[in-house]
Amino acid sequence: MVSESTWMLCPSAGRLGACYLRVPSDFCGVCCVGLSPSSLLLPQQQDLSPCLQAPVNALFLLSAQAGDEFVAKTLSCLSTSTDAASVVHSTDLVVEAIVENLKVKNELFQRLDKFAAEHTVFASNTSSLQITSIANSTTRQDRFAGLHFFNPVPMMKLVEVSRRLDLCAFAL
């Protein structure tokens, strides 16, 4: 069950990366990992408020209080770190949404692969690189998929999963 799982998100520092943090608003146990202290969007700094405001306005049109509760719940479910290796060992799912650069993505996943639990599933949010090219940088090709959320992320009930032919059943 996803709500009992622990997710680790590696978003970019840009607006889109920050908006991906809205995805786990229904789940707790999400750690946002910044690849450097300057790239990390800390929930306590309220940097996520602009990204949360659009869905709040749309979803809670009639209730400002419900919208405020949504924002508070989302922020309370997030923790932050700049040390991916220390977080990934207890993570069930890693979702990466960093720059579209194969070398950078491969370096990240190679590093995470060394410390992740055997059951951890890796997912890349790439929209232009081959999932196989990224997965081949790890030892878990059968637990590696593409995961692309449609915008606006918290309102769309659609996620595209790009799978390799050898993706194991539990990874789906």
C-alpha positions in Angstrom: 0.0 0.0 0.0 1.5 3.3 -1.1 0.4 5.3 1.9 2.6 3.1 4.1 5.6 3.4 1.9 8.4 5.9 2.1 9.2 8.0 -0.9 12.2 10.0 -1.7 11.9 12.8 -4.3 14.9 14.3 -6.0 13.4 17.4 -7.6 15.2 20.1 -9.5 15.3 23.5 -7.9 13.1 25.0 -10.5 9.3 25.7 -10.4 8.4 22.4 -11.9 10.6 20.4 -9.5 9.0 22.2 -6.6 5.5 21.4 -8.0 6.3 17.7 -7.9 6.3 18.0 -4.2 2.5 18.3 -4.4 2.3 14.7 -5.5 2.6 13.1 -2.1 0.0 15.3 -0.4 -2.1 12.2 0.1 0.8 10.2 1.6 3.2 10.7 4.5 6.7 9.6 4.7 8.1 11.7 1.9 11.6 13.1 2.0 12.6 15.7 -0.5 16.3 15.5 -1.2 18.2 18.5 -2.6 21.3 17.7 -4.4 22.9 20.8 -2.8 21.8 22.9 0.1 21.0 25.8 -2.3 18.7 23.6 -4.5 16.6 22.3 -1.6 13.2 23.8 -1.2 12.6 23.7 2.5 8.9 23.4 3.5 9.5 25.4 6.6 10.5 28.3 4.4 7.1 28.1 2.7 8.8 28.0 -0.8 6.1 25.6 -1.8 3.2 28.0 -1.3 3.1 29.3 -4.9 3.0 25.7 -6.2 0.3 24.7 -3.8 -1.8 27.7 -4.3 -3.1 26.8 -7.8 -4.5 23.4 -6.8 -5.8 24.9 -3.5 -7.7 27.6 -5.5 -9.2 25.0 -7.8 -9.9 22.1 -5.4 -11.1 24.2 -2.4 -13.0 27.0 -4.2 -15.7 27.0 -1.6 -13.7 26.4 1.6 -10.6 28.5 2.4 -10.2 26.5 5.6 -10.1 23.2 3.7 -7.5 24.7 1.4 -5.4 25.8 4.4 -5.6 22.3 5.9 -4.5 20.8 2.5 -1.4 23.0 2.5 -0.6 22.3 6.1 -1.0 18.5 5.6 1.2 18.6 2.5 4.0 20.5 4.2 3.7 18.2 7.4 4.2 15.1 5.2 7.5 16.3 3.9 11.0 16.2 5.4 14.1 17.4 3.8 17.7 16.4 3.4 20.8 17.1 1.3 22.3 13.7 1.9 20.6 11.3 -0.5 22.7 8.3 0.6 21.5 8.6 4.2 17.9 8.7 3.2 17.7 6.1 0.4 18.5 3.1 2.6 15.0 3.2 4.1 13.1 4.3 1.0 10.7 2.2 -1.0 10.4 4.5 -4.1 12.8 7.1 -5.4 11.4 9.6 -7.9 14.0 11.7 -9.7 13.1 14.9 -11.5 16.4 16.6 -12.1 18.0 18.2 -15.2 17.5 16.3 -18.5 21.2 15.2 -18.7 22.0 11.5 -19.0 25.4 11.8 -17.3 23.9 13.7 -14.3 21.0 11.3 -14.0 23.3 8.3 -14.2 25.6 9.7 -11.6 22.7 10.2 -9.2 21.3 6.7 -9.7 24.7 5.1 -9.5 25.2 6.8 -6.1 21.7 5.9 -4.8 22.0 2.3 -6.0 25.0 1.7 -3.7 22.9 2.6 -0.6 19.3 1.7 -1.5 17.6 -1.4 -0.1 17.2 -4.3 -2.4 13.5 -3.7 -2.8 13.7 0.0 -3.6 12.2 1.0 -6.9 13.8 3.8 -8.9 11.8 6.0 -11.2 12.9 8.8 -13.5 10.7 11.7 -14.6 12.6 12.0 -17.8 10.7 13.1 -20.9 13.4 12.9 -23.4 15.9 10.3 -22.4 15.5 6.5 -22.7 14.7 4.8 -19.4 16.9 1.9 -20.4 19.9 4.2 -20.7 19.3 5.5 -17.2 18.4 2.1 -15.7 21.6 0.5 -17.1 23.6 2.7 -14.8 22.2 0.7 -11.8 22.1 -2.9 -10.7 18.2 -2.8 -10.5 17.1 -2.7 -14.1 14.1 -4.8 -13.1 13.1 -2.2 -10.6 13.4 0.9 -12.7 10.7 2.7 -14.5 9.8 6.1 -16.0 7.2 8.0 -14.1 5.7 11.1 -15.7 3.0 13.1 -13.9 0.7 15.3 -15.9 0.0 18.9 -15.0 -1.4 20.3 -12.9 0.0 17.5 -10.8 -2.3 17.3 -7.9 -5.4 17.6 -10.0 -4.7 15.2 -12.8 -5.5 11.6 -11.9 -3.1 10.4 -14.6 0.5 9.1 -14.4 2.4 7.7 -17.3 4.5 4.7 -16.5 7.3 3.8 -18.9 8.4 0.3 -18.2 11.2 -1.8 -19.3 10.3 -5.3 -20.6 12.0 -6.9 -17.6 10.2 -4.7 -15.0 9.2 -6.9 -12.1 5.5 -7.1 -11.1 5.9 -5.6 -7.6 7.6 -2.5 -9.1 4.4 -1.6 -10.8 
